[in-house]
Structures are given as structure tokens and as C-alpha cells.
């Protein structure tokens, strides 16, 4: 599902493009809604094979990948997405019900890990901390923490 939502008033230094890949429709849509209310632009995919072309076209700053996806788990999806040069600047966050995240060889590793059920306020904060905005990446704006 390609969910296009966003705030009408955006501060471009705070806005991020966020991809959410989760086969649990309710969880994915709730996360998307919260992030859009924070002024981010979000897209949702419920199937990993649908997520690959969506990620390439959308070019997210950060992607939340459920580990327990059907047909292709989150580690396999991470490896595919990390191999795409168009996504070199994207940060990837694992979303799982397991406290211990076993990295798989060749996955490139996740940049973050969230335990389900996710703390929505923590997610909104993490998005700003983990992934620079497009303006910050271009060097025209310094990150808020600098």
C-alpha cells in the first residue's frame, strides 16, 4: 500500500521521508500516521517485494523494516536495499518482537533496533536523530545537535 500523507506545514530541516515495511497493517498505518503528524512524509509497504521498487522511487531518509516479513525476512530485505546505490544515504531500523537482534552475515547491519510494541514518541525522536534531512545532507543546514 502506498500511503501518502503529510503535514501541511513542514519545516524542511525537520522533514524526513520514511518508509515503513510491516505486514501488520494496523501497526504500519499507525506508525505512518504518527510520523506524518510530526511533519514527515511516509510510505507504507506490507510486502517486502512491494517495498523494493517503492524504496527506490521514494528514496527514504530512514526505513523501518519488520524482521518477521512473509516470503523475505527483514534481513534479506535489508541486504537487497543496501545493495541499491540510490539508497546509500538511507538509515535502516529493525522492528522486531525479539530483544536480541541476530545480525546475519552480509546484511550490512541495521542502524537501529526497535522492540515491539514500539514507543511512538521514541520513534518520532529517532527519525530526527538517526537520519539527516536532505538539506542537512547537502550541507546547507547544520543538524540541530551541532
PyMOL commands that set and color helices and strands:
alter all, ss='L'
color gray80, all
select helices_A, chain A and resi 25-37+48-58+74-82+85-87+120-130+134-138
alter helices_A, ss='H'
color red, helices_A
select strands_A, chain A and resi 17-21+41-45+62-66+91-96+112-115
alter strands_A, ss='S'
color yellow, strands_A
deselect
rebuild
show_as cartoon
